[in-house]
Amino acid sequence: MKKRKKISRKRLVIIFSAVAAVVLSSFVFWVSHQTAADMAMSARLTALSAANNLPQFITPYGAEAEKESLAGIFYKQVVFSVANGNGRPNDIYAARVRLSGSNVLVKRLLDLSNTPDADESVFAVANGRVAWANSVRGKFRSVSTVKLSGKNLIFFKFEREAREVRMLWEEKDILSVFWKEGAAAKKALLSSKNGSVIPSGAGFVLAARVNGEEHWFSSLVNFVRGLTGPEFISRLEEFFFGVKDWFDGIMYKLGRVPVFFQGKIDQAELPVLEPFIKDDKVPGEGVWSVEGLPKSEKSKNPLMAKAFIRPDEKRPYAVVSLLYIDLDGAEVRPVAGTVHPISTTGIKGQGEIPEDDDTRGRILCGFAGGFQAIHGKYGMMVDGDVYLPALPGIATACFFADGSMKIGVWGKDTVDSPSLVSYRQNLPPLILDGKYNSSNTFWGYTPKVLQSAYTWRTGMGLTKDGNLIYAIGNSVIAETLAKAMVAAGAVTGMQLDMNISNVMCEIYSVQKSPAKRPVVNAELFCKGLILKKGLYLQPHTRDFFYVIRK
């Protein structure tokens, strides 16, 4: 049996020294390394320091960190409120900071609030917890609490907009909030541990984070987009849409047209639409029907009616299904999804039609909203809560306190006003003055890639009488979608969401349960849709619109 060789003391010293050198160099790198965000914030704070405008640094225990204490060789954990520049409002940051002469060095920067369009200048820190008041356009809408690690975020929403907000940590988990609501002074205690409000209902509502449903294909697309970037996904979409358009053409030649309305043609009191394709007639094309739709309870005119039309002579398989809604008897309301559009103000949506009996007892239909924020950050506000600020020059559906609705260009046809309670934007206008807006030929992140993609698309517009036209079609581009909407009477219009895994329109029927509570049944508006029925009767990740009887 061979004897094992003993490692010499010299070799042991060499091995130990090498390991120690690796460990020490790794530690030095970890201590001194700055990310791109760290360096950008270092430059920002150094510039503010040179202008004698350095923000107040607060220790994790709530005391102000004196400059002398930050001038040592070690970085110290602090919390501060500062803007990113470019006119942006303040965010709340946690970081390790060290002063070196006139330079401010930052490491391990963490944006706790991450709300580029809301201001968090009012904040409080104690025992490793941070609280801040969130304001948009000078109005306080919420209070949030979180640990310095960024975990355990709890979001409290003011029941009514507040002003002159102050905050103070009373105990480890209890936050006192003082504010004014009109002329009245208010106070409440908020628990950062369990989200309770003391006294109950004292001006706050705990905004619970709701997990909404999303189709698996949309989830996959978002996952791949996060890995590869939007450009790659757009190329894949262009290819997929082309294949789907080709397949639709093959199916049409085989005599299968899955999106035409089926069954009895029950003509409504609306003018028949003149078909674009003259030599290939399809029964019922252009005829408005009220079959299977909710009826008006107060008027002989139809509350809702449906029709279909083929707007592209080269693609007889491209069918746009149209829904007419009389807004004298109905009201349109937007809902923000639980995730999309991703808010830049901190407000989160609930993603479903309100569950109260009054709303559920009057609902008529629901249909998909606009794009994700990644595709343009188009504005959205619901009941005064701003999710994304409105952008000028963008098509905007505006909803007012009296239940009325208007579609126009923000900054020209539509502007902010005291009576405006909600809005949703999406792309430049599709229809202007009863004509297709030819300057708007694109869809999505990369205009040149997707401007000619034939796929499922949706839109909505208003007639000259102020009634709603909703459109959903397969194998269409912006122009052919607009042609169908104009044929139905739309004089102004905007594009909504696209892609078979995102488009949706469902019609509701309401019955009374034995307990006299409304029981809602959902049916797909047209054939070919793949999302499940009742999508908007439970939390959904994406925004949408629903329509209720007045």
VEXVEXKE-305928 format. One line per 4 residues: number of its first residue (from 1); their letters; for each residue x, y, z of C-alpha. Coordinates in nm, 4 decimals. Layout:
<recs>
NUM> A> X/Y/Z  ...
</recs>
This chain:
<recs>
1> MKKR> 0.0000/0.0000/0.0000  0.1429/0.3320/-0.1062  0.1886/0.6016/0.1504  0.0248/0.9344/0.0844
5> KKIS> 0.2684/1.2170/0.0350  0.2489/1.4872/0.2940  0.1942/1.8379/0.1675  0.4889/2.0477/0.2649
9> RKRL> 0.4457/2.3482/0.4890  0.5707/2.5718/0.2091  0.3075/2.4391/-0.0300  0.0378/2.4852/0.2339
13> VIIF> 0.1430/2.8470/0.2802  0.1280/2.9040/-0.0959  -0.2208/2.7480/-0.1235  -0.3491/2.9422/0.1761
17> SAVA> -0.2057/3.2679/0.0422  -0.3647/3.2111/-0.2976  -0.7045/3.1381/-0.1454  -0.6729/3.4395/0.0841
21> AVVL> -0.5769/3.6597/-0.2116  -0.8833/3.5443/-0.4096  -1.1128/3.5987/-0.1119  -0.9618/3.9396/-0.0357
25> SSFV> -0.9771/4.0576/-0.3983  -1.3384/3.9377/-0.4248  -1.4222/4.1251/-0.1082  -1.2504/4.4419/-0.2319
29> FWVS> -1.4344/4.4150/-0.5634  -1.7666/4.3606/-0.3826  -1.7005/4.6588/-0.1552  -1.5900/4.8959/-0.4304
33> HQTA> -1.7968/4.7801/-0.7310  -2.0589/5.0182/-0.8664  -2.3325/4.9308/-1.1121  -2.4337/5.1678/-1.3924
37> ADMA> -2.7273/5.2863/-1.1771  -2.4902/5.3432/-0.8834  -2.2577/5.5548/-1.0965  -2.5446/5.7564/-1.2457
41> MSAR> -2.6790/5.8367/-0.8988  -2.3256/5.9194/-0.7769  -2.2921/6.1751/-1.0564  -2.6399/6.3131/-0.9806
45> LTAL> -2.5728/6.3555/-0.6078  -2.2240/6.4971/-0.6680  -2.3755/6.7648/-0.8931  -2.6366/6.8452/-0.6267
49> SAAN> -2.3641/6.8644/-0.3623  -2.1680/7.1122/-0.5751  -2.4841/7.3258/-0.5912  -2.5340/7.2940/-0.2118
53> NLPQ> -2.8583/7.1105/-0.2778  -2.7752/6.7642/-0.1485  -3.0851/6.5758/-0.0239  -3.1281/6.4819/0.3379
57> FITP> -2.9838/6.1390/0.4170  -3.1723/5.9397/0.6816  -3.0288/5.6392/0.8672  -3.2302/5.3146/0.8911
61> YGAE> -3.3293/5.4232/1.2451  -3.4765/5.7558/1.1412  -3.1994/5.9968/1.2372  -3.0379/6.2400/0.9947
65> AEKE> -2.6968/6.1209/0.8786  -2.4514/6.4056/0.9338  -2.2008/6.4738/0.6578  -1.9136/6.4056/0.8954
69> SLAG> -2.0405/6.0537/0.9587  -2.0482/5.9830/0.5841  -1.6952/6.1081/0.5178  -1.5170/5.8000/0.6541
73> IFYK> -1.3707/5.5085/0.4603  -1.6809/5.2940/0.4976  -2.0121/5.3203/0.3147  -2.3169/5.3733/0.5332
77> QVVF> -2.6785/5.2694/0.4702  -2.9133/5.5655/0.4140  -3.2532/5.6520/0.2705  -3.3162/5.9664/0.0667
81> SVAN> -3.5660/6.1307/-0.1671  -3.4343/6.2767/-0.4915  -3.5357/6.3276/-0.8536  -3.3568/6.1587/-1.1415
85> GNGR> -3.3315/6.4909/-1.3221  -3.5015/6.5868/-1.6500  -3.7884/6.7420/-1.4551  -3.8910/6.4098/-1.2996
89> PNDI> -4.0479/6.4089/-0.9516  -3.8766/6.2532/-0.6494  -3.8429/5.8824/-0.5817  -3.7399/5.7134/-0.2555
93> YAAR> -3.4025/5.5366/-0.2609  -3.2088/5.3133/-0.0247  -2.8334/5.2954/-0.0801  -2.4914/5.2811/0.0803
97> VRLS> -2.3296/5.6229/0.0577  -1.9841/5.7648/0.1271  -1.8533/6.1203/0.0872  -1.5078/6.1497/-0.0642
101> GSNV> -1.4071/6.5117/-0.0833  -1.6575/6.6789/-0.3153  -1.7740/6.3460/-0.4561  -2.0725/6.1443/-0.3369
105> LVKR> -2.0188/5.7726/-0.3914  -2.3205/5.5406/-0.4069  -2.3404/5.1622/-0.3944  -2.6234/4.9064/-0.3917
109> LLDL> -2.8804/5.1614/-0.5026  -3.2416/5.0450/-0.4689  -3.5371/5.2491/-0.5963  -3.7939/5.1644/-0.3289
113> SNTP> -4.0877/5.3532/-0.4803  -4.0026/5.3169/-0.8532  -4.2668/5.5678/-0.9634  -4.1152/5.8000/-1.2279
117> DADE> -4.4386/6.0001/-1.2671  -4.5298/6.0411/-0.8984  -4.3613/6.2423/-0.6268  -4.2404/6.0965/-0.2948
121> SVFA> -4.0899/6.3956/-0.1170  -4.2821/6.3177/0.2053  -4.1343/6.0116/0.3750  -4.0461/5.8660/0.7148
125> VANG> -3.7870/5.6075/0.8211  -3.7536/5.4019/1.1410  -3.6343/5.0542/1.2432  -3.5410/4.9506/0.8933
129> RVAW> -3.8823/5.0444/0.7490  -3.9676/5.3239/0.5087  -4.3010/5.4950/0.4465  -4.3807/5.7529/0.1827
133> ANSV> -4.6799/5.9516/0.0599  -4.7389/5.9357/-0.3122  -4.8645/6.2472/-0.4918  -4.9639/6.3003/-0.8542
137> RGKF> -5.0318/6.6478/-0.9935  -5.0001/6.7910/-0.6399  -5.2652/6.5582/-0.4928  -5.1787/6.2843/-0.2439
141> RSVS> -5.3395/5.9530/-0.3405  -5.1652/5.6841/-0.1359  -4.9189/5.5847/0.1371  -4.6792/5.2904/0.1037
145> TVKL> -4.4593/5.1093/0.3530  -4.1693/4.8732/0.2807  -3.8583/4.7247/0.4366  -3.5176/4.8623/0.3368
149> SGKN> -3.4637/4.5449/0.1367  -3.7595/4.6402/-0.0834  -3.9686/4.3490/0.0519  -4.3098/4.3478/0.2209
153> LIFF> -4.4500/4.6430/0.0267  -4.7946/4.7439/0.1558  -5.0035/4.9973/-0.0326  -5.2723/5.2111/0.1367
157> KFER> -5.4963/5.4276/-0.0778  -5.6627/5.7467/0.0457  -6.0398/5.7239/0.0073  -6.0346/6.0874/-0.1054
161> EARE> -5.7459/6.2945/-0.2314  -5.5447/6.4480/0.0538  -5.3151/6.7433/0.1131  -5.0565/6.8547/0.3715
165> VRML> -4.9578/6.4987/0.4583  -4.7231/6.4231/0.7523  -4.6053/6.0835/0.8769  -4.4428/5.9513/1.1941
169> WEEK> -4.3436/5.6001/1.2979  -4.4947/5.5397/1.6420  -4.3666/5.1863/1.6919  -4.1782/4.9307/1.4863
173> DILS> -4.4792/4.8476/1.2689  -4.7222/5.1349/1.3326  -4.7260/5.4505/1.1208  -4.9206/5.7644/1.2135
177> VFWK> -5.0470/5.9615/0.9149  -5.1803/6.3173/0.9465  -5.3464/6.4945/0.6551  -5.6139/6.7375/0.5474
181> EGAA> -5.9219/6.6423/0.3526  -6.0777/6.9686/0.2472  -6.0739/7.1812/0.5638  -6.0893/6.8809/0.7995
185> AKKA> -5.7776/6.7525/0.9780  -5.7505/6.3720/0.9722  -5.5380/6.1064/1.1408  -5.5035/5.7305/1.1038
189> LLSS> -5.2706/5.4534/1.2226  -5.1435/5.2125/0.9565  -4.9882/4.8750/1.0299  -4.6973/4.7815/0.8050
193> KNGS> -4.7200/4.4282/0.9405  -5.0742/4.3229/0.8553  -5.2108/4.6207/0.6578  -5.4761/4.7154/0.9129
197> VIPS> -5.6102/5.0721/0.9468  -5.6956/5.2133/1.2911  -5.9683/5.3150/1.3350  -6.1167/5.0953/1.0639
201> GAGF> -6.2178/5.2938/0.7555  -6.0434/5.6099/0.8763  -5.9844/5.7554/0.5303  -5.7774/5.4663/0.3916
205> VLAA> -5.8406/5.1532/0.1908  -5.5848/4.8732/0.1897  -5.5097/4.8166/-0.1784  -5.4430/4.4431/-0.1784
209> RVNG> -5.2146/4.3133/-0.4522  -5.4332/4.0982/-0.6752  -5.2933/3.8223/-0.8951  -5.4769/3.8333/-1.2259
213> EEHW> -5.5022/3.5686/-1.4954  -5.3215/3.5919/-1.8279  -5.3225/3.3597/-2.1278  -5.0191/3.1336/-2.1307
217> FSSL> -4.9106/3.2551/-2.4752  -4.9056/3.6200/-2.3633  -4.7068/3.5207/-2.0537  -4.4582/3.3354/-2.2742
221> VNFV> -4.4210/3.6340/-2.5087  -4.3551/3.8689/-2.2166  -4.1004/3.6249/-2.0710  -3.9095/3.5929/-2.3989
225> RGLT> -3.9296/3.9690/-2.4545  -3.7608/4.0203/-2.1181  -3.4759/3.7902/-2.2240  -3.4270/3.8984/-2.5851
229> GPEF> -3.5701/4.2505/-2.6082  -3.8720/4.3940/-2.7958  -3.7080/4.3968/-3.1411  -3.6642/4.0200/-3.1498
233> ISRL> -4.0225/3.9583/-3.0378  -4.1513/4.1958/-3.3054  -3.9678/3.9941/-3.5725  -4.1191/3.6725/-3.4391
237> EEFF> -4.4644/3.8315/-3.4331  -4.4243/3.9455/-3.7926  -4.3440/3.5876/-3.8965  -4.6245/3.4354/-3.6876
241> FGVK> -4.8831/3.6850/-3.8155  -4.7804/3.6100/-4.1736  -4.8240/3.2355/-4.1221  -5.1608/3.2871/-3.9524
245> DWFD> -5.2819/3.5094/-4.2381  -5.1760/3.2425/-4.4898  -5.3561/2.9750/-4.2872  -5.6745/3.1869/-4.2741
249> GIMY> -5.6634/3.2103/-4.6524  -5.6274/2.8323/-4.6895  -5.9176/2.7699/-4.4511  -6.1358/3.0116/-4.6480
253> KLGR> -6.0632/2.8247/-4.9712  -6.1687/2.5077/-4.7942  -6.5008/2.6720/-4.7110  -6.4389/2.7338/-4.3438
257> VPVF> -6.4924/3.0899/-4.2152  -6.4908/3.0670/-3.8332  -6.5716/3.4267/-3.7453  -6.9019/3.4873/-3.9259
261> FQGK> -7.2087/3.5188/-3.7086  -7.4230/3.2114/-3.7215  -7.7949/3.1559/-3.6781  -8.1014/3.3709/-3.7308
265> IDQA> -8.0645/3.7170/-3.8846  -8.2790/3.9450/-3.6711  -8.2499/4.2817/-3.8429  -8.2171/4.5865/-3.6172
269> ELPV> -8.3444/4.9367/-3.6901  -8.0081/5.0385/-3.8356  -7.9020/5.0964/-4.1992  -7.7624/4.7911/-4.3762
273> LEPF> -7.3872/4.8263/-4.4468  -7.2807/4.8208/-4.8115  -7.0389/4.5262/-4.8635  -6.6896/4.6011/-4.9977
277> IKDD> -6.6737/4.2647/-5.1760  -6.9463/4.2594/-5.4424  -6.8829/3.9295/-5.6215  -6.8608/3.6982/-5.3229
281> KVPG> -7.1723/3.7473/-5.1147  -7.2054/3.5948/-4.7685  -7.5517/3.5650/-4.6096  -7.6123/3.8301/-4.3463
285> EGVW> -7.3084/4.0437/-4.4254  -7.3712/4.4079/-4.3385  -7.7044/4.3382/-4.1660  -7.7380/4.4600/-3.8083
289> SVEG> -7.8809/4.1981/-3.5745  -7.9963/4.2112/-3.2110  -8.0023/3.8332/-3.1708  -7.8537/3.7228/-2.8375
293> LPKS> -7.7864/4.0806/-2.7231  -7.9347/4.2682/-2.4248  -8.2415/4.4686/-2.5171  -8.3313/4.8263/-2.4319
297> EKSK> -8.5750/4.8606/-2.1418  -8.6844/5.2190/-2.2160  -8.6569/5.2725/-2.5914  -8.7691/5.1060/-2.9141
301> NPLM> -8.4259/5.1718/-3.0603  -8.1760/4.8858/-3.0142  -7.9509/4.9163/-2.7110  -7.6959/4.6931/-2.8820
305> AKAF> -7.6642/4.5457/-3.2297  -7.4050/4.3426/-3.4159  -7.2957/4.3039/-3.7746  -6.9984/4.1788/-3.9735
309> IRPD> -6.8299/4.3095/-4.2838  -6.5267/4.2134/-4.4938  -6.3249/4.5315/-4.5613  -6.0433/4.3855/-4.7751
313> EKRP> -6.1165/4.2735/-5.1326  -5.7849/4.0842/-5.1449  -5.8634/3.8969/-4.8241  -6.2245/3.7771/-4.8309
317> YAVV> -6.1479/3.5729/-4.5177  -6.0711/3.8905/-4.3180  -6.3873/3.9618/-4.1206  -6.4496/4.2533/-3.8864
321> SLLY> -6.7251/4.1932/-3.6322  -6.8958/4.5161/-3.5286  -7.0825/4.5995/-3.2100  -7.3122/4.9038/-3.1932
325> IDLD> -7.3989/5.0438/-2.8478  -7.6522/5.3224/-2.7899  -7.4818/5.5469/-2.5324  -7.8117/5.7151/-2.4450
329> GAEV> -7.8894/5.3966/-2.2560  -7.5412/5.2703/-2.1697  -7.2149/5.3893/-2.0151  -6.8563/5.2783/-2.0865
333> RPVA> -6.6077/5.2429/-1.8008  -6.2362/5.1530/-1.8068  -6.0633/4.9136/-1.5646  -5.6872/4.8885/-1.5059
337> GTVH> -5.5386/4.5382/-1.5051  -5.3593/4.3902/-1.2072  -5.0309/4.4295/-1.3999  -5.0835/4.6183/-1.7254
341> PIST> -5.0432/4.8897/-1.8152  -4.7512/4.8962/-1.5684  -4.8127/5.2042/-1.3549  -4.5540/5.4818/-1.3282
345> TGIK> -4.7312/5.6344/-1.0264  -4.7602/5.3356/-0.7927  -5.1371/5.2882/-0.8304  -5.2372/4.9273/-0.9083
349> GQGE> -5.5559/4.8054/-1.0744  -5.7954/4.5368/-0.9552  -5.8469/4.3926/-1.3037  -6.2141/4.2938/-1.2820
353> IPED> -6.5635/4.4366/-1.3128  -6.6686/4.5559/-0.9640  -6.8499/4.2829/-0.7741  -7.1234/4.4990/-0.6217
357> DDTR> -7.4796/4.3952/-0.7071  -7.5657/4.7228/-0.8764  -7.2783/4.7004/-1.1256  -7.3066/4.3278/-1.1911
361> GRIL> -7.6821/4.3628/-1.2318  -7.6428/4.6176/-1.5133  -7.3398/4.4983/-1.7120  -7.3800/4.4471/-2.0850
365> CGFA> -7.0393/4.3608/-2.2273  -6.6632/4.3846/-2.1784  -6.3763/4.4196/-2.4273  -5.9957/4.4448/-2.4216
369> GGFQ> -5.8215/4.7774/-2.3652  -5.4940/4.9190/-2.4933  -5.1268/4.8290/-2.5179  -4.8841/4.7410/-2.2422
373> AIHG> -4.6724/5.0318/-2.1172  -4.3664/4.8874/-2.2916  -4.5266/4.9773/-2.6255  -4.5528/5.3501/-2.5647
377> KYGM> -4.6553/5.4301/-2.2055  -4.9924/5.5559/-2.3280  -5.1857/5.7286/-2.0506  -5.4520/5.5845/-1.8242
381> MVDG> -5.6568/5.7297/-1.5391  -5.9480/5.5562/-1.3634  -6.1757/5.7417/-1.1210  -5.9111/6.0090/-1.0681
385> DVYL> -5.6244/5.7653/-1.0082  -5.3474/5.8258/-1.2624  -5.1674/5.5083/-1.3692  -4.9794/5.6706/-1.6573
389> PALP> -4.9888/6.0442/-1.7401  -5.1567/6.1417/-2.0666  -4.9343/6.2053/-2.3691  -5.0069/6.4871/-2.6188
393> GIAT> -5.1098/6.3950/-2.9728  -5.2394/6.0502/-2.8758  -5.5906/5.9143/-2.9322  -5.7741/5.9284/-2.5991
397> ACFF> -6.1046/5.7900/-2.4782  -6.2292/6.0292/-2.2091  -6.4991/5.9499/-1.9534  -6.6781/6.2239/-1.7602
401> ADGS> -6.8627/6.2545/-1.4307  -7.2026/6.2632/-1.6026  -7.1380/5.9246/-1.7675  -7.0647/6.0682/-2.1121
405> MKIG> -6.7722/5.9710/-2.3319  -6.5545/6.1392/-2.5932  -6.2743/6.0165/-2.8227  -6.0214/6.2660/-2.9513
409> VWGK> -5.6584/6.3745/-2.9654  -5.5167/6.4701/-2.6259  -5.4160/6.8352/-2.6163  -5.6364/6.9203/-2.9120
413> DTVD> -5.9817/6.7641/-2.8862  -5.9507/6.6429/-2.5272  -5.7817/6.8043/-2.2270  -5.7798/6.7643/-1.8519
417> SPSL> -6.0786/6.9153/-1.6719  -6.2554/6.8904/-1.3329  -6.5324/6.6798/-1.4877  -6.2892/6.4271/-1.6396
421> VSYR> -6.2807/6.1170/-1.4180  -6.1096/5.8570/-1.6427  -5.9170/5.8264/-1.9670  -5.7317/5.5657/-2.1715
425> QNLP> -5.4888/5.6406/-2.4544  -5.3555/5.4163/-2.7303  -5.1521/5.5211/-3.0340  -5.2271/5.8185/-3.2624
429> PLIL> -5.5908/5.8375/-3.3809  -5.7191/5.5711/-3.6200  -6.0124/5.7741/-3.7571  -6.0369/6.1539/-3.7863
433> DGKY> -6.3414/6.3386/-3.9239  -6.4902/6.0161/-4.0578  -6.1764/5.9176/-4.2506  -5.8864/5.6787/-4.1932
437> NSSN> -5.5859/5.8622/-4.0517  -5.3241/5.7511/-4.3053  -5.0377/5.8935/-4.0957  -5.1075/5.6188/-3.8408
441> TFWG> -4.9922/5.3052/-4.0200  -4.8087/5.1232/-3.7439  -4.8855/4.9013/-3.4492  -4.6588/4.8158/-3.1592
445> YTPK> -4.2973/4.8650/-3.0635  -4.1334/4.8597/-3.4063  -4.3455/5.0447/-3.6656  -4.1522/4.9363/-3.9758
449> VLQS> -4.1738/4.5705/-3.8789  -4.5418/4.5459/-3.7906  -4.7067/4.8184/-3.9986  -4.8042/4.5653/-4.2688
453> AYTW> -4.8775/4.2697/-4.0383  -5.2245/4.1210/-4.0907  -5.3547/3.9916/-3.7602  -5.6347/4.0194/-3.5038
457> RTGM> -5.6907/4.3840/-3.4165  -5.9525/4.5827/-3.2284  -6.0740/4.9412/-3.2099  -6.3563/5.1633/-3.0953
461> GLTK> -6.5081/5.4845/-3.2235  -6.8027/5.7176/-3.1919  -7.0707/5.7985/-3.4488  -7.1874/6.1529/-3.5257
465> DGNL> -7.4771/6.0883/-3.2852  -7.2358/5.9916/-3.0072  -7.2964/5.6163/-3.0103  -7.0210/5.3575/-2.9761
469> IYAI> -6.8858/5.1347/-3.2533  -6.6579/4.8535/-3.1353  -6.4685/4.6459/-3.3933  -6.2734/4.3207/-3.3738
473> GNSV> -6.1316/4.1476/-3.6794  -5.8891/3.8828/-3.8017  -5.6265/3.9316/-4.0736  -5.6614/4.3112/-4.0789
477> IAET> -5.4236/4.6046/-4.0718  -5.5025/4.9472/-3.9290  -5.6453/5.0700/-4.2606  -5.8872/4.7818/-4.3176
481> LAKA> -5.9988/4.7940/-3.9542  -6.0701/5.1654/-3.9988  -6.2609/5.1027/-4.3243  -6.4988/4.8693/-4.1420
485> MVAA> -6.5521/5.1151/-3.8560  -6.6145/5.4087/-4.0909  -6.8630/5.1963/-4.2862  -7.0467/5.1377/-3.9552
489> GAVT> -7.0677/5.5131/-3.8962  -6.7626/5.5975/-3.6839  -6.6437/5.9560/-3.7334  -6.3673/5.9368/-3.4722
493> GMQL> -6.1851/5.6285/-3.3512  -5.8842/5.4730/-3.1868  -5.7034/5.1417/-3.1982  -5.7117/4.9036/-2.9031
497> DMNI> -5.5242/4.5793/-2.8352  -5.4086/4.3224/-3.0904  -5.2998/3.9568/-3.1176  -5.5261/3.6535/-3.0803
501> SNVM> -5.4083/3.5933/-2.7204  -5.5018/3.9493/-2.6171  -5.8163/4.0491/-2.8089  -6.1476/3.9821/-2.6394
505> CEIY> -6.5118/4.0855/-2.6388  -6.7786/3.9114/-2.4323  -7.1517/3.9737/-2.3987  -7.3242/3.9345/-2.0617
509> SVQK> -7.6715/3.8224/-1.9660  -7.7941/3.8741/-1.6110  -8.0378/3.6676/-1.4095  -8.1470/3.6851/-1.0479
513> SPAK> -8.0444/3.4146/-0.8021  -8.2820/3.2816/-0.5338  -8.1126/3.5274/-0.2998  -8.2013/3.8015/-0.5513
517> RPVV> -7.8352/3.8632/-0.6323  -7.7354/3.8975/-0.9979  -7.5964/3.5890/-1.1706  -7.3890/3.6859/-1.4754
521> NAEL> -7.3373/3.4603/-1.7765  -7.0811/3.5439/-2.0436  -7.0726/3.4528/-2.4134  -6.8017/3.5297/-2.6702
525> FCKG> -6.9026/3.8065/-2.9091  -6.7738/3.6281/-3.2193  -6.6207/3.2984/-3.3234  -6.2444/3.2594/-3.3374
529> LILK> -6.1610/3.4084/-2.9972  -5.9489/3.1850/-2.7749  -5.9697/3.3559/-2.4349  -6.2132/3.1946/-2.1956
533> KGLY> -6.5592/3.3299/-2.1244  -6.6031/3.5365/-1.8090  -6.2523/3.6813/-1.8430  -6.3444/4.0165/-1.6891
537> LQPH> -6.5647/3.8759/-1.4134  -6.2488/3.7811/-1.2237  -5.9071/3.9512/-1.1912  -5.7217/3.9884/-1.5202
541> TRDF> -5.3682/4.1173/-1.5753  -5.4630/4.3584/-1.8562  -5.6844/4.6619/-1.8732  -6.0239/4.6546/-2.0398
545> FYVI> -6.3556/4.8385/-2.0780  -6.6968/4.7295/-1.9625  -7.0370/4.8700/-2.0543  -7.3347/4.8986/-1.8168
549> RK> -7.6938/5.0145/-1.8511  -7.7573/5.3672/-1.7374
</recs>
